[in-house]
Amino acid sequence: MTQPFAPTARRTVLALAAAAAASAGAAPTVLDAVVVTATRTEAAAFDLPASIDRIDGEALRAGRAQVNLSEGLGGVPGLLARDRQNYAQDVQISVRGFGARSAFGIRGVRLYVDDIPATLPDGQGQITNVEIGTVGRVEVLRGPFSALYGNSSGGVLSVHSETPDGPPRAEAGVAFGSDGLRRVAASSRGREGGFAYTVGASRFETDGYRQHSQAERRLANARLNWKLGQATQLTLVANSVELPEAQDPLGLTRAQWQADPRGVDPVALSYDTRKTMQQAQGGLVLEHGIDAANQLRVMVYHGHRATTQFQSIPSNSQGSLHPGGVIDLARDYEGADLRWRWKSAGASIVAGLAADQLREHRLGYQNFIGAGPAIQLGVQGALRRDETNRVSNADPYLQAEWQPTPAWRLSAGVRRSRVDFSSTDAYVTKTNPDDSGSTRYAATLPVLGASWAASDALRLYATAGRGFETPTLNELAYRASGGTGLNFGLQPSLSHSVEAGAKARLAGGEFTLAVFQTTTAHEIVTQTNQGGRATYQNAGATRRRGLEASGRWPLAPSLQAEVAATWLDARYRDAFLTCTATPCAAANQPVAAGSRIPGVARTSAYGALTWQPGGGWRAGLEARALGKVWVNDLNSDAAPGYATAAAFAGYQLVLGAWDLGALLRVDNLAGRRYAGSVIVNDGNGRFFEPAPGRTWLASATANYRF
């Protein structure tokens, strides 16, 4: 068992400290002010009464593989982003414990890519459509103000493509690494008069660290911006992502993980568990300055996503009411956001209406054909489910900000969120009744915050707000009674959050500290997980309370240090019954009040030291540590804590208009064995998704400035 702060991590931290001491005599470089837009108005993050971080695109890419967004988010406290080494599933992302229970996709956290929602109206999202090579910045908003984004806003993660200001340039890169990693990418960006563009594409392939984890992914992204006049601009955004096929190695039991972390459960091979996916979407954003104080903004978007996934549901479990082991989804989604903003020297108002719609055609098939000795597993068989589901929301919102004195900033907002679900069942037989139905969830979400400038270098703030989280279509998909149709008896969970914090500028850097508490009622939890079907219920109350701290400061003109740490205590405050390991008719197991919410680490820490001069050699060190993570509501098992370290070195050469680069990176320097992520409440006990041992990456890039 690896301890949370292992010797490798301690040596890395000591190395960081030694480098800092060696650089103490150098005059520090003052960091630029960090400007964010996640609160719907452009403002300095330092002045806002909210926990918000911005990661610039160059920092996101520096010294990394540029395969998963999780690579560059370690320095954000309160956010846990984990690469599952399974491209049939999305990266796991949770914010202050919200989203931790998701076994697939991302839920509980609102996602945006160039202002287009990557979270659907039901609260389920994915972030696979981000081409990291074209990212200009990523903003992460945590705490009460996240509720102003509506349903399932435990936090907000917003990705923005680069908007170039300089002359055109083109870049191409290639990377190779452990386990057959291969990535090729190309991008171009520039500005010509009133027209600016950023386009890019990449292809990623891997043989996988584990058996049966081969994958290929293709990405393309474009952002085009036109100045239509002195006060008007139009932005076109389009992107696509394709998984021709991604094998799904599933999780491992503890015994399987300890015996062979590269292996898979035999059912992954016998049922050939896998996923294919295609998604394309586009949007338009029109911004018009009516006068010096008023601005109008209109955003519209549309997208289509098709997914087919073969699961390992046993053939003998697929009785007359079972929807099958092959999921075939076709989703069309669209929406609009109409926003007006008024701004003066000491106040601003934002009023808007956000409307989104999802149409899902869900088919289910048996994952076998034949019977007895002639049965063939992992093959699409007979139709077992055919339904059309719709989810929509129409949310008006209002935000205001006022500075009554130069030292005080007051912020307030409210959103009325209404989410409608409906299902039309087209698979009706003598043994499978018509399960059509509908339901509506609604809540009013107020937020209030205040910030006080104690000095030019210190801000103190406090915020409070109310949020809510509806069940997703996937959580509504099955009924605990064993019947068919959506479980419209589920209710949304309601949350109340408070936060207080401080932001300081010292020694040319910025430091943050925040304490918070969120309580929820009617938390959505697992009721049963049997035979490949998970059903959900509303339990009682939960409490998440914690402490976040971060710092980023220059030690020398080309040397920067960064640290982040989180302490999070997330518990169920009421007891409830669940069944995930035995026939549910035989034994419902009690989850005691005070049990820890699974998928949440109590402690996490990150440290980095990066040396990046304008040209020539560059290098960096990173250390990450994560505490123990419980794998189920019963708290019967846990993934041990771990600490890892990584290092990279590279060289940049400028030859006229050419900028050439090479990089070598090594992750998990000590070759630790640990679980990179867990599958919460897995009904087969296959909770653990092993992380790779020591891995290497080599890449080369060429950039040409026209």
MARLODREN-6813 format. One record per residue (C-alpha): residue number from 1; x, y, z. Coordinates in Angstrom, 1 decimal, m for minus. Example, Ala and Ser with C-alpha at 12.3 -4.5 7.8 and 13.67 -1.06 7.14 Angstrom:
2
1_12.3_m4.5_7.8
2_13.7_m1.1_7.1
//
This chain:
706
1_0.0_0.0_0.0
2_1.4_3.4_m1.0
3_1.1_6.1_1.6
4_m0.4_9.5_0.7
5_2.9_11.3_1.0
6_5.5_8.8_m0.1
7_9.3_9.3_m0.2
8_9.2_10.2_m3.9
9_6.8_13.1_m3.3
10_8.8_14.3_m0.3
11_12.0_14.3_m2.4
12_10.2_16.2_m5.1
13_8.9_18.8_m2.6
14_12.4_19.2_m1.2
15_13.8_19.7_m4.7
16_11.2_22.4_m5.3
17_12.2_24.1_m2.0
18_15.9_23.9_m2.9
19_15.3_25.5_m6.3
20_13.2_28.2_m4.6
21_16.0_29.0_m2.1
22_18.6_29.1_m4.9
23_16.5_31.7_m6.7
24_15.7_33.8_m3.7
25_18.2_36.4_m4.6
26_16.7_37.0_m8.0
27_14.2_39.9_m8.5
28_10.8_38.3_m8.9
29_8.6_39.0_m11.9
30_5.1_40.2_m11.1
31_2.5_38.0_m12.5
32_m0.1_39.5_m14.9
33_m3.6_40.1_m13.6
34_m5.8_37.2_m14.3
35_m9.0_38.2_m16.1
36_m12.0_35.8_m16.2
37_m15.5_35.7_m17.8
38_m17.1_32.7_m16.0
39_m19.2_35.1_m14.0
40_m20.6_36.5_m17.3
41_m18.8_39.8_m16.9
42_m15.1_40.4_m17.7
43_m13.4_41.0_m14.4
44_m10.1_40.4_m12.5
45_m10.4_37.1_m10.6
46_m8.6_38.7_m7.7
47_m11.5_41.1_m7.1
48_m14.4_38.7_m7.4
49_m16.2_37.2_m4.3
50_m15.8_33.7_m5.6
51_m13.3_30.8_m6.0
52_m12.3_30.9_m9.6
53_m9.1_29.8_m11.4
54_m7.8_30.4_m14.9
55_m5.3_28.2_m16.7
56_m3.9_29.7_m19.8
57_m3.6_27.4_m22.9
58_0.2_27.6_m23.0
59_0.4_26.5_m19.3
60_m2.1_23.7_m20.0
61_0.1_22.3_m22.8
62_3.6_23.0_m21.4
63_5.5_19.7_m21.0
64_2.4_17.5_m21.4
65_0.9_15.0_m23.8
66_m2.1_17.1_m24.7
67_m4.4_14.1_m24.7
68_m6.7_14.6_m21.7
69_m7.8_17.9_m20.1
70_m7.1_16.3_m16.7
71_m3.3_16.6_m17.4
72_m3.2_20.4_m16.7
73_m5.9_20.9_m14.0
74_m3.9_19.6_m11.0
75_m3.2_23.1_m9.8
76_m6.9_23.9_m9.2
77_m7.8_23.3_m5.6
78_m11.2_21.6_m4.9
79_m11.2_20.0_m8.4
80_m10.4_16.4_m8.9
81_m9.8_15.4_m12.6
82_m8.7_11.8_m13.1
83_m7.6_10.0_m16.3
84_m9.3_6.6_m16.2
85_m7.0_5.0_m18.9
86_m10.3_4.0_m20.5
87_m11.4_5.9_m23.5
88_m14.7_4.2_m23.6
89_m15.5_6.4_m20.6
90_m14.9_10.1_m20.1
91_m12.4_11.7_m17.7
92_m13.7_11.8_m14.2
93_m14.2_15.3_m12.9
94_m15.6_16.4_m9.5
95_m15.7_19.8_m7.8
96_m15.9_19.8_m4.0
97_m17.3_16.3_m4.2
98_m20.0_17.1_m6.7
99_m19.9_14.6_m9.6
100_m17.9_12.0_m7.7
101_m20.5_9.3_m7.9
102_m20.7_9.4_m11.7
103_m19.8_5.9_m13.1
104_m19.6_7.3_m16.6
105_m19.5_10.8_m18.2
106_m19.5_13.9_m16.0
107_m22.5_15.0_m13.9
108_m22.9_17.6_m11.2
109_m20.5_19.9_m12.9
110_m21.5_22.3_m15.7
111_m19.2_22.2_m18.8
112_m18.9_24.7_m21.6
113_m16.7_24.8_m24.7
114_m16.5_28.2_m26.3
115_m19.8_29.1_m24.5
116_m21.6_26.1_m25.9
117_m22.9_23.8_m23.2
118_m21.1_20.4_m23.0
119_m23.6_19.5_m20.3
120_m27.0_18.5_m21.5
121_m30.2_19.8_m19.9
122_m30.5_16.7_m17.7
123_m27.1_17.4_m16.1
124_m25.0_14.7_m17.9
125_m22.0_16.0_m19.8
126_m18.8_15.1_m21.5
127_m15.6_16.9_m22.3
128_m14.0_14.7_m25.0
129_m14.5_17.4_m27.7
130_m11.7_19.7_m26.5
131_m8.8_20.0_m28.8
132_m6.1_21.0_m26.3
133_m3.9_22.4_m29.1
134_m6.3_25.2_m29.7
135_m7.3_26.1_m26.1
136_m6.7_29.7_m25.1
137_m7.8_29.3_m21.5
138_m9.8_27.2_m19.0
139_m11.8_28.8_m16.2
140_m13.0_26.8_m13.2
141_m15.7_28.4_m10.9
142_m16.4_26.7_m7.6
143_m18.8_27.5_m4.8
144_m22.2_29.2_m4.4
145_m21.9_31.3_m7.6
146_m21.9_28.1_m9.7
147_m25.6_27.8_m9.0
148_m26.3_30.7_m11.4
149_m25.7_28.2_m14.2
150_m28.7_26.2_m13.2
151_m29.2_22.4_m12.9
152_m26.3_20.3_m11.7
153_m23.9_23.3_m11.1
154_m21.7_22.0_m8.3
155_m19.0_23.8_m10.2
156_m18.4_25.2_m13.7
157_m15.6_24.3_m16.1
158_m15.4_26.6_m19.1
159_m13.0_26.0_m22.0
160_m12.2_28.8_m24.5
161_m10.4_28.5_m27.8
162_m7.6_31.0_m28.4
163_m8.5_34.4_m30.0
164_m5.2_35.4_m31.7
165_m4.1_39.0_m32.0
166_m0.9_38.6_m34.0
167_m0.1_37.6_m37.6
168_m0.9_34.1_m38.9
169_1.1_31.1_m37.7
170_0.8_27.4_m38.3
171_2.0_24.5_m36.0
172_2.4_20.8_m36.4
173_3.4_18.2_m33.8
174_3.9_14.5_m33.2
175_4.2_12.6_m30.0
176_5.0_9.0_m29.1
177_5.0_7.3_m25.7
178_4.4_4.2_m23.6
179_1.8_1.6_m24.4
180_1.7_2.6_m28.1
181_0.7_6.2_m27.5
182_0.7_8.1_m30.8
183_m0.6_11.6_m31.4
184_m0.3_13.9_m34.5
185_m1.8_17.4_m34.5
186_m1.9_20.5_m36.6
187_m3.3_24.0_m36.0
188_m3.3_27.4_m37.4
189_m4.3_30.8_m36.0
190_m4.0_34.5_m36.8
191_m5.7_37.8_m37.4
192_m6.1_39.7_m40.7
193_m7.8_43.0_m40.2
194_m11.2_42.4_m38.6
195_m11.1_38.6_m39.1
196_m9.5_36.2_m36.6
197_m9.3_32.4_m36.7
198_m8.2_29.4_m34.7
199_m8.4_25.9_m36.3
200_m6.9_22.7_m35.3
201_m7.2_18.9_m35.5
202_m5.5_15.9_m33.9
203_m5.5_12.1_m34.1
204_m4.7_10.1_m31.0
205_m4.1_6.3_m30.8
206_m3.1_4.0_m27.9
207_m2.7_0.3_m27.4
208_m3.6_0.9_m23.8
209_m1.9_0.2_m20.5
210_m4.3_m2.6_m19.8
211_m5.4_m5.5_m21.9
212_m8.5_m4.7_m24.0
213_m8.0_m0.9_m23.8
214_m7.0_0.0_m27.3
215_m8.5_3.3_m28.6
216_m8.5_5.8_m31.4
217_m9.8_9.4_m31.2
218_m10.1_12.1_m33.8
219_m10.7_15.8_m32.9
220_m11.3_18.9_m34.9
221_m12.1_22.5_m33.7
222_m12.6_25.8_m35.4
223_m13.3_29.3_m34.0
224_m13.8_32.1_m36.5
225_m14.4_35.7_m35.4
226_m15.5_38.7_m37.5
227_m15.6_42.4_m36.5
228_m18.8_43.6_m38.3
229_m18.4_47.1_m37.1
230_m16.9_49.2_m34.4
231_m19.3_47.7_m31.8
232_m20.4_44.4_m33.3
233_m18.7_41.0_m33.7
234_m19.8_37.6_m34.8
235_m18.1_34.3_m33.7
236_m18.6_30.9_m35.3
237_m17.6_27.8_m33.4
238_m17.6_24.3_m34.7
239_m16.0_21.1_m33.5
240_m16.3_17.3_m33.9
241_m15.0_14.3_m32.1
242_m15.0_10.7_m33.3
243_m14.2_7.4_m31.5
244_m14.1_4.8_m34.3
245_m13.8_2.2_m31.5
246_m12.6_2.3_m27.9
247_m12.3_m1.0_m26.1
248_m13.6_m1.0_m22.5
249_m11.4_m2.9_m20.0
250_m14.0_m2.4_m17.2
251_m12.8_m2.2_m13.6
252_m11.1_m4.8_m11.5
253_m11.8_m6.4_m8.2
254_m9.2_m5.8_m5.5
255_m7.9_m9.4_m5.9
256_m7.7_m8.9_m9.7
257_m5.9_m5.5_m9.4
258_m3.3_m6.9_m6.9
259_m2.7_m9.9_m9.1
260_m2.4_m8.2_m12.5
261_m3.1_m4.5_m12.8
262_m2.8_m4.8_m16.6
263_m5.4_m7.5_m16.8
264_m9.2_m7.5_m17.3
265_m12.1_m9.4_m16.0
266_m12.9_m12.3_m18.5
267_m16.3_m10.9_m19.2
268_m14.7_m7.9_m20.9
269_m13.2_m10.3_m23.5
270_m16.2_m12.6_m23.8
271_m18.6_m9.8_m24.4
272_m16.1_m7.6_m26.3
273_m17.0_m4.5_m24.3
274_m16.5_m1.5_m26.4
275_m17.9_1.9_m27.5
276_m18.1_3.9_m30.7
277_m19.1_7.6_m30.8
278_m19.5_10.5_m33.2
279_m20.3_14.0_m32.3
280_m20.5_17.3_m34.3
281_m21.8_20.6_m33.0
282_m21.7_24.3_m34.0
283_m22.7_27.6_m32.6
284_m22.9_31.3_m33.4
285_m22.4_34.2_m30.9
286_m23.4_37.7_m31.9
287_m22.3_40.6_m29.6
288_m23.4_44.1_m30.2
289_m22.6_47.2_m28.2
290_m25.7_49.3_m28.2
291_m23.9_52.2_m26.6
292_m21.1_52.8_m24.1
293_m23.2_51.2_m21.2
294_m25.3_48.6_m22.9
295_m24.4_45.4_m24.7
296_m26.6_42.7_m26.3
297_m25.3_39.1_m26.8
298_m27.1_36.2_m28.6
299_m25.8_32.7_m28.7
300_m27.4_29.7_m30.6
301_m26.1_26.2_m31.0
302_m27.0_22.8_m32.3
303_m25.3_19.4_m32.0
304_m25.7_15.7_m32.7
305_m24.1_12.8_m30.8
306_m24.4_9.1_m31.7
307_m23.1_6.4_m29.3
308_m23.2_2.6_m29.4
309_m21.9_0.7_m26.3
310_m21.6_m3.0_m25.7
311_m21.8_m3.9_m22.0
312_m20.9_m7.1_m20.1
313_m24.4_m7.7_m18.8
314_m24.8_m11.5_m18.5
315_m27.1_m13.0_m21.1
316_m29.1_m15.0_m18.5
317_m30.0_m11.7_m16.7
318_m31.8_m10.3_m19.8
319_m35.3_m11.4_m19.0
320_m38.5_m10.2_m20.5
321_m38.3_m6.8_m18.9
322_m34.6_m6.2_m19.3
323_m33.5_m3.5_m21.9
324_m30.5_m5.5_m23.1
325_m26.8_m5.2_m23.0
326_m26.2_m3.0_m26.1
327_m27.1_0.7_m25.8
328_m27.6_2.6_m29.0
329_m28.2_6.4_m28.5
330_m28.8_9.2_m30.9
331_m29.0_12.6_m29.3
332_m29.8_15.9_m30.9
333_m29.5_19.0_m28.8
334_m29.8_22.7_m29.3
335_m30.3_25.9_m27.4
336_m29.9_29.6_m27.1
337_m28.8_32.2_m24.6
338_m30.1_35.8_m24.9
339_m28.2_38.2_m22.6
340_m28.3_42.0_m22.0
341_m25.6_43.7_m20.0
342_m25.5_47.2_m18.5
343_m22.3_48.5_m17.0
344_m21.3_51.8_m15.4
345_m18.3_52.9_m13.4
346_m19.6_51.4_m10.1
347_m22.3_48.9_m11.0
348_m23.4_46.4_m13.6
349_m26.5_44.3_m14.4
350_m26.8_41.1_m16.5
351_m30.2_39.8_m17.5
352_m30.7_36.8_m19.7
353_m32.7_33.8_m20.7
354_m31.1_30.4_m21.4
355_m33.1_27.7_m23.2
356_m31.8_24.2_m24.0
357_m33.4_21.1_m25.5
358_m32.4_17.4_m25.8
359_m34.1_14.8_m28.0
360_m32.8_11.3_m27.3
361_m33.7_8.1_m29.3
362_m32.7_5.3_m27.0
363_m32.5_1.7_m28.4
364_m31.5_m1.4_m26.4
365_m30.5_m4.7_m27.8
366_m29.4_m8.0_m26.4
367_m25.7_m8.4_m26.4
368_m25.8_m12.0_m27.7
369_m27.4_m14.1_m30.4
370_m28.4_m17.7_m30.3
371_m28.7_m20.0_m27.2
372_m27.1_m22.9_m25.4
373_m23.8_m24.1_m26.9
374_m24.4_m22.0_m30.1
375_m24.6_m18.7_m28.2
376_m22.5_m15.8_m29.5
377_m21.6_m13.1_m26.9
378_m20.8_m9.5_m27.7
379_m22.9_m9.4_m30.8
380_m26.0_m7.1_m31.3
381_m29.1_m9.3_m30.9
382_m32.8_m8.7_m30.6
383_m34.4_m5.3_m29.9
384_m35.4_m4.9_m26.3
385_m35.9_m1.1_m25.9
386_m37.1_1.7_m28.1
387_m38.0_5.0_m26.7
388_m37.7_8.7_m27.4
389_m36.8_10.9_m24.4
390_m36.9_14.7_m24.3
391_m35.5_17.1_m21.8
392_m35.7_20.9_m21.9
393_m35.2_23.9_m19.8
394_m36.0_27.6_m20.0
395_m34.2_29.6_m17.3
396_m34.3_33.3_m16.8
397_m31.5_34.8_m14.8
398_m30.5_38.1_m13.3
399_m27.1_39.2_m11.9
400_m26.1_42.5_m10.4
401_m22.8_44.0_m9.0
402_m22.4_47.2_m7.1
403_m19.4_49.0_m5.6
404_m20.8_51.4_m3.0
405_m17.2_52.4_m2.1
406_m13.8_51.6_m3.7
407_m13.2_49.0_m1.0
408_m16.5_47.1_m1.2
409_m18.0_45.0_m4.0
410_m21.4_43.4_m3.6
411_m22.6_40.7_m6.0
412_m26.1_39.1_m6.2
413_m28.0_36.9_m8.6
414_m31.0_34.7_m9.1
415_m32.0_32.0_m11.6
416_m35.3_30.3_m12.0
417_m34.5_26.9_m13.3
418_m37.2_24.5_m14.8
419_m36.3_21.2_m16.3
420_m39.0_19.1_m18.1
421_m38.6_15.4_m18.8
422_m40.8_13.2_m21.1
423_m40.5_9.7_m22.5
424_m42.5_8.1_m25.3
425_m42.2_4.3_m25.3
426_m42.3_2.6_m28.8
427_m41.4_m0.9_m27.5
428_m44.8_m2.2_m26.3
429_m45.5_m6.0_m26.2
430_m47.7_m8.4_m24.2
431_m45.0_m8.6_m21.6
432_m43.6_m5.1_m21.9
433_m46.3_m2.4_m21.2
434_m46.3_1.2_m22.5
435_m44.0_3.1_m20.1
436_m44.5_6.7_m21.5
437_m44.6_9.5_m18.9
438_m43.3_12.9_m18.0
439_m42.2_15.0_m15.0
440_m41.1_18.5_m14.2
441_m38.5_19.8_m11.8
442_m38.1_23.5_m10.8
443_m36.2_25.6_m8.3
444_m35.3_29.2_m7.6
445_m31.6_29.7_m7.1
446_m30.4_32.9_m5.3
447_m26.8_33.8_m4.7
448_m25.3_36.7_m2.6
449_m21.6_37.7_m2.1
450_m19.5_40.5_m0.9
451_m15.8_41.3_m1.2
452_m13.8_43.8_0.9
453_m10.4_45.3_m0.2
454_m8.6_45.3_3.1
455_m5.6_46.7_1.2
456_m4.3_46.8_m2.4
457_m2.8_43.3_m1.9
458_m5.6_41.6_0.1
459_m9.2_40.8_m0.6
460_m11.6_39.1_1.9
461_m14.9_37.8_0.7
462_m18.0_35.7_1.7
463_m20.8_34.1_m0.5
464_m23.9_32.1_0.0
465_m26.2_30.4_m2.4
466_m28.8_27.7_m3.2
467_m28.5_25.1_m5.9
468_m30.2_22.0_m7.2
469_m29.4_18.8_m9.1
470_m32.0_16.8_m11.1
471_m31.5_13.1_m11.9
472_m30.1_12.5_m15.4
473_m31.7_10.4_m18.0
474_m29.2_7.6_m17.2
475_m30.2_7.7_m13.5
476_m33.9_7.7_m14.5
477_m33.4_4.8_m16.9
478_m34.4_1.9_m14.6
479_m36.9_1.2_m11.8
480_m35.9_m0.6_m8.7
481_m39.1_m2.7_m8.9
482_m37.7_m4.4_m12.0
483_m40.3_m2.9_m14.3
484_m39.5_m1.0_m17.5
485_m39.7_2.7_m18.2
486_m38.2_5.7_m16.6
487_m38.1_6.2_m12.8
488_m40.1_9.4_m12.6
489_m40.4_9.0_m8.8
490_m36.9_10.4_m8.4
491_m36.7_14.0_m7.1
492_m33.9_16.6_m7.4
493_m31.5_17.2_m4.6
494_m31.3_20.7_m3.1
495_m28.2_22.3_m1.8
496_m27.2_25.3_0.4
497_m23.6_26.5_0.2
498_m21.6_29.1_2.1
499_m18.0_30.1_1.5
500_m15.5_32.6_3.0
501_m12.1_33.3_1.6
502_m9.0_35.5_1.2
503_m6.9_36.4_m1.8
504_m3.5_38.0_m1.4
505_m0.7_39.3_m3.6
506_2.7_38.7_m2.1
507_6.2_38.5_m3.6
508_4.9_39.0_m7.1
509_2.4_36.1_m6.9
510_m1.1_35.4_m5.9
511_m2.3_33.2_m3.0
512_m5.9_32.0_m2.2
513_m7.5_30.5_0.8
514_m11.2_29.4_1.0
515_m13.3_27.6_3.6
516_m16.7_26.2_2.6
517_m19.7_24.1_3.5
518_m22.5_22.6_1.4
519_m25.5_20.7_2.8
520_m27.9_18.9_0.6
521_m31.4_17.4_1.0
522_m32.8_14.5_m1.0
523_m29.4_13.4_m2.2
524_m29.6_11.1_m5.2
525_m27.8_7.8_m4.3
526_m27.6_4.2_m5.6
527_m30.6_2.1_m4.6
528_m29.6_m1.2_m6.4
529_m26.9_m2.3_m8.8
530_m27.6_m5.8_m10.0
531_m27.3_m7.6_m13.4
532_m25.8_m4.5_m15.1
533_m28.7_m2.2_m14.0
534_m28.3_0.6_m11.5
535_m31.3_2.2_m10.0
536_m31.4_5.4_m7.8
537_m33.3_6.8_m4.9
538_m33.5_10.0_m2.8
539_m31.7_9.6_0.5
540_m31.6_12.1_3.3
541_m29.0_14.9_4.0
542_m25.3_15.2_3.2
543_m22.6_17.6_4.2
544_m19.5_18.7_2.4
545_m17.1_21.0_4.1
546_m13.6_21.8_3.3
547_m10.6_24.0_3.0
548_m8.8_25.0_m0.2
549_m5.4_26.8_m0.6
550_m3.3_27.6_m3.6
551_m0.4_29.8_m4.6
552_1.4_30.7_m7.8
553_4.5_32.9_m7.7
554_7.7_33.6_m9.7
555_11.0_32.7_m8.1
556_13.0_34.3_m11.0
557_12.2_35.8_m14.4
558_11.9_32.3_m15.9
559_11.2_30.2_m12.9
560_7.7_29.7_m11.4
561_6.3_27.7_m8.5
562_2.8_26.5_m8.0
563_1.1_24.7_m5.1
564_m2.5_23.7_m4.4
565_m4.0_21.7_m1.5
566_m7.6_20.6_m0.6
567_m9.1_19.1_2.5
568_m12.7_17.8_2.0
569_m14.9_16.0_4.5
570_m18.0_14.7_2.6
571_m20.5_12.6_4.5
572_m24.0_11.2_4.5
573_m25.8_12.7_7.5
574_m28.8_10.3_7.3
575_m28.8_6.6_7.0
576_m30.4_4.7_4.1
577_m30.6_1.2_2.6
578_m28.8_0.1_m0.6
579_m28.1_m3.2_m2.4
580_m25.2_m3.6_m4.7
581_m23.6_m7.0_m3.8
582_m26.4_m9.5_m3.1
583_m29.9_m10.3_m4.5
584_m31.8_m7.3_m3.3
585_m34.8_m9.3_m2.3
586_m32.6_m11.1_0.2
587_m30.7_m8.3_1.8
588_m30.8_m4.5_1.7
589_m27.7_m3.3_3.5
590_m27.7_m0.2_5.7
591_m25.5_2.8_5.0
592_m24.9_4.4_8.4
593_m25.2_8.1_9.1
594_m21.7_9.6_9.1
595_m20.5_7.3_6.2
596_m18.2_9.0_3.8
597_m19.4_9.8_0.3
598_m17.6_7.5_m2.1
599_m15.3_8.8_m4.9
600_m14.1_11.7_m2.8
601_m10.6_12.0_m1.4
602_m10.3_13.7_1.9
603_m6.9_15.2_1.0
604_m5.2_16.2_m2.2
605_m2.1_18.2_m3.0
606_m0.2_19.4_m6.0
607_3.2_21.1_m6.5
608_5.1_22.2_m9.6
609_8.2_24.0_m10.4
610_8.6_25.2_m14.0
611_11.6_26.8_m15.7
612_10.7_28.2_m19.1
613_13.0_30.9_m20.6
614_12.2_32.4_m24.0
615_14.3_29.9_m25.8
616_16.8_27.1_m25.3
617_16.4_24.5_m22.5
618_13.3_24.3_m20.3
619_12.3_21.8_m17.6
620_9.8_21.1_m14.9
621_8.9_19.0_m11.9
622_5.4_18.0_m10.7
623_4.2_16.1_m7.6
624_0.6_15.0_m6.9
625_m0.8_13.3_m3.8
626_m4.3_12.0_m3.1
627_m5.7_10.5_0.0
628_m7.8_7.3_0.4
629_m11.0_7.1_m1.7
630_m13.9_5.0_m0.6
631_m15.4_3.0_m3.5
632_m19.0_2.5_m2.3
633_m21.7_3.9_0.0
634_m21.1_1.0_2.5
635_m17.5_2.2_2.9
636_m16.5_m1.5_2.8
637_m13.4_m0.9_0.7
638_m11.2_2.0_m0.5
639_m8.5_2.8_m3.0
640_m5.4_3.6_m1.0
641_m3.8_7.0_m1.1
642_m0.8_7.6_m3.2
643_1.8_10.2_m4.3
644_3.5_10.4_m7.7
645_6.1_12.6_m9.3
646_6.8_13.6_m12.9
647_9.5_15.5_m14.7
648_10.0_16.9_m18.2
649_12.8_18.6_m20.1
650_12.7_20.2_m23.5
651_14.5_22.5_m25.9
652_13.2_25.4_m28.0
653_15.1_26.6_m31.1
654_14.2_29.7_m33.0
655_15.4_29.9_m36.6
656_14.0_32.9_m38.3
657_10.3_32.4_m38.8
658_10.6_28.9_m37.4
659_10.2_27.8_m33.8
660_11.2_24.2_m33.3
661_10.7_22.2_m30.1
662_11.4_18.8_m28.6
663_10.2_17.4_m25.3
664_10.8_14.3_m23.1
665_8.5_13.6_m20.2
666_8.4_10.8_m17.6
667_5.4_10.2_m15.3
668_5.2_8.2_m12.1
669_9.0_8.4_m11.7
670_9.0_5.8_m8.9
671_6.8_3.3_m10.7
672_4.1_3.3_m8.0
673_1.2_0.9_m8.3
674_m2.1_2.7_m7.5
675_m5.7_3.0_m8.6
676_m6.0_6.1_m10.8
677_m9.8_6.1_m10.4
678_m12.6_4.1_m9.0
679_m16.0_3.0_m10.3
680_m18.4_4.0_m7.5
681_m20.9_1.4_m6.2
682_m20.0_m1.2_m9.0
683_m22.4_m4.1_m8.6
684_m19.8_m6.7_m9.4
685_m17.2_m5.4_m7.0
686_m15.0_m4.2_m9.9
687_m14.3_m0.9_m8.4
688_m10.6_m0.3_m9.3
689_m9.2_1.2_m12.5
690_m5.4_0.9_m12.3
691_m3.1_3.7_m13.3
692_0.0_2.9_m15.4
693_3.4_2.5_m13.9
694_6.4_4.5_m15.1
695_5.6_6.0_m18.5
696_7.5_8.1_m21.0
697_6.5_10.6_m23.7
698_8.6_12.1_m26.5
699_7.3_14.9_m28.8
700_8.4_17.3_m31.4
701_6.7_20.5_m32.7
702_7.3_23.0_m35.5
703_5.8_26.4_m35.6
704_6.0_28.8_m38.5
705_5.1_32.5_m38.3
706_4.0_34.1_m41.6
//
